[in-house]
Amino acid sequence: MASKSNGNGSSSALQRFLIGGGTLLVVILTLIGAILLAMQDNQPEETPLAQVSPTPVIVATTPAPATNTPLPAPPSDTPTATATVAVAPVEISPTPTATETPAPPPPAATETETPIPPPPATDTPVLAAPPPTVAEKGGPCQPPASWVLYQVQVGDTLNLLAERTLVSVADLQQVNCLESFTIVPGQTIYLPFPPPTATPRPEPTPTGTRRPTPTRTPAPTTPKIGNVNVTADMGAGKILVVVTGENFDPRAQGFRAELRGPTTVILQIGPTATSTSFEGQAPLSAMVLSERYDLVVINPTGRLDIRTDVWPPSDATPTAIPSPPEISRVSPSSGRINQDVLLTVQGRNFFPKQLKFRVELKLDDGSLTVEVFVDERDRPATSTSFDVLIPANALVSGNYDLLVTNPDGQTDIERFAYDALN
């Protein structure tokens, strides 16, 4: 009996030793796996390590029987009846490896290289090199092979030769080593080709024609309004204006006479207008008869004269007003001062047979006025023509104006009508 107890105790101790050793081995393997995993985490993630999956170790132990059971005849360490006790396996949670959280692989060498960007596109055009000039082809002081030698002629200039040979002045200077633009007749220079002959320009030949003597342009004169008679012809529907005075230019373009008031009425000038009188008319419908109008006479030079309140008359009733005399022709235009001269005056609105009718010759400078009288020995005087006698030695030499004054005081003047000669 004693021997059997010792045998069972030895077997139980061996089993405990194996269980303890197995447990220690599991712990050691677990520590080694943890250390390796820690080292793997500290290393740079260039190449992922192989996955380590620790396998749990299951150790099975056979406890001693609860009763003393006799062993079989041949001694054996394995008991006859055994009970299997399962030891719970020790599971070690695997540490996440690179496969569970994959690290991005290092970039390839081609990806790490920074590509060189192309040069930025610009709108600036690339200019082509200019073609070589004639001088560049031949070189300074060395003409091209095709150029010819030319002798400078009278009248040639470097500019003219350049135009005629279709090159620039700078090319001619460079090829011929000219330091200035001056070339002289007889000098030899190189040209692309012989220049064509220039067409000579005809030079004006002096003639013996005398230049006309310049004449002095008279200063423009200002018209002077003397008498103004305005009448209305209600039947014809017209208004008639007769004006006498001085320095009128009614036959020139630009002469104008007008009535200014609430409206502006342009007068139509009659054909018998002279430098001292004219007649104008306009339609009554262009006027406001109850309003006042002024007369404005304007010469072509722009000078003017104004007579205010020519319409309506003071009694506000249009009345017939005598027309002023109008001189249209005087003949002869000259005569000797030491001879009697019969002067004929033509025109209209003359009253030569009435008292206070007067005819005068006035020297143009105003220093002398001579009255002459109507002479009816050759023909009678009328309202359109009459003669006057200029006695010998009544005048001094010079130009005279002729003045005709009707009995009502209205006057017409013909400037430079008569020239008295010695």
C-alpha positions in Angstrom: 0.0 0.0 0.0 2.8 2.3 0.9 4.5 1.7 -2.4 1.4 2.7 -4.3 1.0 6.0 -2.5 4.5 7.0 -3.4 3.9 6.1 -6.9 0.8 8.2 -7.2 2.5 11.2 -5.5 5.3 11.2 -8.0 2.9 11.1 -10.9 1.0 14.1 -9.5 4.1 16.2 -9.0 5.2 15.5 -12.6 1.9 16.6 -13.9 2.1 19.9 -11.9 5.6 20.5 -13.2 4.4 20.0 -16.8 1.5 22.4 -16.3 3.7 25.0 -14.8 6.3 24.7 -17.5 3.7 25.0 -20.2 2.2 28.0 -18.6 5.7 29.6 -18.3 6.4 28.8 -21.9 3.1 30.5 -23.0 4.0 33.6 -21.0 7.5 33.7 -22.5 6.1 33.4 -26.0 3.6 36.1 -25.3 6.3 38.5 -24.0 8.5 37.7 -27.0 5.5 38.4 -29.4 4.8 41.7 -27.6 8.5 42.8 -27.8 8.6 42.0 -31.5 5.4 43.9 -32.1 6.7 46.9 -30.2 9.9 46.8 -32.3 7.9 46.6 -35.4 5.9 49.7 -34.5 9.1 51.7 -33.8 10.7 50.8 -37.2 10.0 53.1 -40.3 7.2 51.7 -42.4 9.2 51.1 -45.5 8.5 47.4 -45.9 5.6 45.9 -44.0 6.6 42.9 -41.9 4.9 39.5 -42.3 1.8 39.0 -40.2 2.6 37.2 -37.0 -0.4 35.3 -35.6 0.5 33.7 -32.3 -1.2 30.3 -31.9 -2.7 29.7 -28.4 -1.2 26.7 -26.6 -3.6 24.3 -25.0 -2.1 22.1 -22.3 -4.1 19.1 -21.2 -3.4 17.5 -17.8 -4.7 14.3 -16.3 -5.4 14.6 -12.5 -4.9 11.8 -10.2 -7.9 9.5 -9.6 -10.1 10.1 -6.7 -9.8 6.5 -5.5 -6.8 4.1 -5.4 -7.3 2.0 -8.4 -4.8 -0.8 -8.8 -2.5 -0.5 -11.8 -2.3 -3.1 -14.4 0.4 -5.7 -14.2 2.9 -4.0 -16.3 3.9 -0.9 -14.6 3.0 2.1 -16.6 2.8 5.8 -16.0 -0.6 6.0 -17.5 -3.4 5.3 -15.0 -6.1 2.9 -15.9 -8.9 5.3 -15.4 -8.3 8.9 -16.1 -10.4 12.0 -16.3 -9.6 14.7 -18.9 -9.7 18.2 -17.6 -9.7 20.9 -20.2 -7.7 24.0 -19.4 -9.1 27.1 -20.9 -6.8 28.3 -23.6 -5.0 31.5 -23.1 -5.9 33.8 -26.0 -3.5 36.6 -26.8 -5.1 39.4 -28.8 -3.0 40.0 -31.8 -1.6 43.5 -32.0 -2.8 45.2 -35.2 -0.2 44.9 -37.9 0.4 46.8 -41.0 -2.1 44.7 -42.8 -4.9 45.9 -40.6 -3.9 49.6 -41.0 -1.9 49.7 -44.1 0.6 52.5 -44.3 0.9 54.3 -47.7 3.8 53.0 -49.7 6.7 55.3 -50.2 6.4 57.3 -53.4 8.3 56.0 -56.4 11.3 57.9 -57.6 9.5 59.1 -60.7 6.8 60.7 -58.5 9.2 62.5 -56.2 10.9 64.2 -59.1 9.4 67.7 -59.7 8.6 68.2 -63.4 10.1 71.3 -65.0 7.2 73.6 -66.1 7.2 74.7 -69.7 8.0 78.4 -70.3 5.0 80.6 -70.1 3.4 81.5 -73.4 3.6 85.2 -74.3 1.9 87.3 -76.9 5.1 88.9 -77.9 5.9 87.9 -81.5 9.3 86.6 -82.3 10.8 89.1 -84.6 12.7 87.7 -87.5 16.1 89.1 -88.2 16.0 91.9 -90.8 17.4 91.1 -94.2 20.9 92.3 -94.7 21.2 95.7 -96.4 23.2 96.3 -99.5 26.0 97.7 -97.5 26.1 94.5 -95.3 26.3 92.3 -98.3 29.2 94.2 -99.6 30.8 95.4 -96.4 31.9 98.9 -95.4 34.0 100.5 -98.2 33.5 97.4 -100.3 30.7 97.5 -102.9 28.8 94.3 -103.9 30.1 92.6 -107.0 27.0 93.8 -109.0 27.6 97.5 -108.3 29.1 99.8 -111.0 31.4 102.8 -110.9 29.7 106.1 -111.6 31.1 109.6 -112.1 29.2 112.3 -110.4 27.6 114.8 -112.8 26.6 118.4 -112.3 23.4 118.7 -110.4 23.8 115.2 -108.8 23.2 114.9 -105.0 23.5 111.9 -102.8 19.8 112.0 -102.1 18.8 112.2 -105.8 21.2 109.3 -106.7 19.7 107.2 -103.8 16.2 107.8 -105.1 17.1 107.0 -108.8 19.0 103.8 -107.8 16.4 102.6 -105.3 18.8 102.4 -102.3 19.1 104.5 -99.1 21.5 107.3 -98.6 23.1 105.4 -95.6 23.9 102.5 -97.9 25.6 104.8 -100.4 27.6 106.5 -97.6 28.7 103.1 -96.1 29.7 101.4 -99.4 31.6 104.5 -100.6 33.1 105.4 -97.2 31.5 108.9 -97.4 31.8 110.9 -94.2 29.3 113.5 -95.3 26.4 114.0 -97.7 28.4 116.1 -100.0 29.5 114.9 -103.4 31.2 117.0 -106.2 31.1 116.7 -110.0 33.8 114.4 -111.3 33.9 112.3 -108.1 33.6 108.5 -108.7 31.3 106.5 -106.5 29.7 103.0 -106.6 26.0 102.6 -107.5 23.8 99.5 -107.9 23.3 100.5 -111.5 23.7 103.6 -113.7 21.0 106.1 -112.7 18.5 107.0 -115.4 18.9 110.4 -117.0 16.9 113.1 -115.2 14.5 115.1 -117.3 15.7 118.7 -117.3 13.3 121.2 -115.9 12.7 124.2 -118.1 13.9 127.3 -116.5 11.7 130.4 -116.8 13.2 132.9 -119.2 13.0 136.5 -118.2 10.7 138.6 -120.3 10.4 142.3 -120.8 6.8 142.3 -119.6 6.3 145.1 -117.1 4.5 144.3 -113.9 1.2 146.2 -113.5 1.4 149.1 -111.2 -0.3 148.2 -108.0 -3.4 150.2 -107.4 -4.5 151.3 -104.1 -7.7 149.6 -102.9 -10.1 152.2 -101.7 -11.3 151.8 -98.2 -14.9 150.6 -97.8 -17.3 153.4 -97.4 -20.3 153.5 -95.1 -23.7 154.2 -96.7 -25.4 157.5 -95.6 -29.2 157.7 -95.6 -30.5 161.1 -96.6 -34.2 161.3 -97.3 -36.6 158.3 -96.9 -40.1 158.3 -98.4 -42.4 155.3 -97.6 -45.8 155.0 -99.4 -48.3 152.2 -99.4 -50.3 151.1 -102.4 -53.3 149.4 -100.9 -54.7 148.5 -104.3 -51.5 146.7 -105.4 -50.8 145.4 -101.9 -47.2 146.8 -102.0 -45.1 149.2 -100.0 -42.7 151.5 -101.9 -39.6 152.9 -100.3 -37.5 155.6 -102.0 -34.1 156.4 -100.4 -31.6 159.1 -101.3 -28.2 159.6 -99.7 -24.5 158.8 -100.4 -22.1 155.8 -100.8 -24.8 153.3 -101.8 -23.6 150.2 -103.8 -26.9 148.8 -105.0 -25.6 147.1 -108.1 -23.1 144.9 -106.2 -24.0 141.5 -104.9 -24.5 141.7 -101.2 -26.2 145.1 -101.1 -29.3 144.9 -99.0 -32.1 147.2 -97.7 -34.7 146.1 -95.3 -37.4 147.2 -92.9 -37.0 146.0 -89.4 -39.7 145.8 -86.8 -41.9 143.0 -85.5 -40.9 141.3 -88.8 -37.9 141.8 -91.1 -39.0 142.8 -94.6 -36.4 142.6 -97.4 -36.8 145.3 -100.1 -36.5 144.4 -103.7 -34.2 147.0 -105.3 -35.3 148.6 -108.5 -33.3 148.7 -111.8 -32.6 152.5 -111.7 -30.6 152.3 -108.4 -27.5 154.5 -108.2 -24.9 155.4 -105.7 -27.0 158.2 -104.3 -30.6 156.8 -104.6 -32.5 153.6 -105.0 -36.1 152.4 -104.9 -37.3 149.3 -103.1 -40.6 147.6 -102.7 -42.1 144.7 -100.7 -45.5 143.1 -100.2 -47.7 144.7 -97.5 -48.6 141.2 -96.2 -45.1 140.9 -94.9 -45.6 143.9 -92.5 -47.6 144.6 -89.5 -49.0 148.0 -90.5 -49.9 149.1 -87.0 -46.3 148.6 -85.8 -43.2 150.7 -86.3 -40.3 149.9 -88.7 -36.8 151.1 -89.1 -34.9 151.3 -92.5 -31.5 149.5 -92.6 -29.2 150.0 -95.7 -26.2 147.5 -95.8 -23.3 147.7 -98.3 -21.6 144.5 -99.6 -18.7 145.4 -97.2 -21.0 145.0 -94.2 -21.1 148.7 -93.3 -24.6 150.0 -92.7 -26.8 153.0 -91.8 -30.1 153.0 -90.0 -33.0 155.5 -90.1 -35.5 154.9 -87.3 -39.3 155.1 -87.5 -39.7 155.3 -91.2 -43.1 153.6 -90.9 -45.9 154.5 -90.2 -46.0 158.3 -90.9 -46.6 160.6 -88.0 -50.4 160.9 -88.7 -50.6 157.1 -89.0 -52.2 157.5 -92.4 -50.3 156.4 -95.5 -50.0 159.4 -97.8 -48.5 159.9 -101.2 -45.0 161.4 -100.9 -43.2 163.0 -103.8 -40.5 160.8 -105.3 -36.9 162.1 -105.1 -34.9 162.9 -108.3 -32.9 160.0 -109.7 -29.8 160.6 -112.0 -29.0 157.8 -114.4 -26.6 159.4 -116.9 -24.5 162.6 -117.3 -22.8 163.5 -120.6 -20.3 164.6 -121.6 -18.2 163.3 -118.7 -15.4 165.8 -119.2 -14.7 169.2 -120.7 -12.2 172.1 -120.9 -12.5 174.7 -118.1 -11.8 177.6 -120.6 -14.8 176.6 -122.8 -18.6 176.7 -122.4 -19.9 173.1 -122.0 -23.6 172.0 -122.3 -24.2 169.2 -119.9 -27.1 166.8 -120.4 -28.6 165.1 -117.3 -30.9 162.0 -117.7 -33.0 160.2 -115.1 -36.5 160.6 -113.6 -38.5 162.6 -111.1 -37.0 165.9 -112.2 -38.9 169.2 -111.8 -36.6 171.5 -113.8 -39.4 174.1 -114.7 -40.4 174.8 -111.0 -38.9 177.3 -108.7 -36.3 176.0 -106.2 -35.2 173.3 -108.6 -31.4 173.4 -108.3 -28.4 171.8 -110.1 -24.8 172.1 -108.6 -21.3 170.9 -109.4 -19.3 170.1 -106.3 -15.5 169.5 -106.3 -14.8 166.1 -104.8 -12.8 167.5 -101.9 -15.7 169.8 -101.1 -13.7 173.0 -101.5 -15.8 174.4 -104.4 -19.5 174.3 -105.3 -20.8 175.9 -108.5 -24.5 176.2 -109.3 -25.4 175.8 -113.0 -28.7 176.6 -114.6 -31.2 174.8 -116.9 -30.7 175.7 -120.6 -33.6 175.0 -122.9 -32.2 176.7 -126.1 -31.6 173.3 -127.8 -34.4 171.2 -126.3 -37.0 171.6 -123.6 -36.4 170.3 -120.1 -38.6 167.4 -118.9 -39.0 165.2 -115.9 -36.5 162.7 -117.3 -34.0 164.9 -119.0 -32.7 168.5 -119.1 -29.6 170.5 -120.1 -27.4 172.8 -118.0 -24.8 175.3 -119.2 -21.3 175.3 -117.6 -19.8 178.7 -118.4 -16.1 179.0 -119.3 -13.7 179.5 -116.4 -16.5 178.8 -113.9 -14.6 175.7 -112.7 -11.1 174.8 -111.7 -9.6 171.5 -112.8 -10.7 168.4 -111.0 -13.5 165.8 -110.5 -17.0 167.1 -109.7 -20.1 165.5 -108.2 -23.5 166.5 -109.7 -26.3 167.3 -107.3 -29.9 167.6 -108.4 -32.4 169.0 -105.8 -36.2 169.0 -106.4 -38.3 171.9 -105.1 -39.4 169.7 -102.1 -35.7 169.5 -101.0 -35.1 165.9 -102.1 -31.6 165.5 -103.6 -29.8 162.9 -105.8 -26.0 162.9 -106.2 -24.0 161.4 -109.0 -20.4 160.9 -107.8 -17.5 161.8 -110.1 -20.0 162.8 -112.8 -17.8 165.5 -114.6 -14.1 166.0 -115.0 -12.9 169.5 -115.6 -9.7 169.6 -117.7 -7.2 172.5 -118.2 
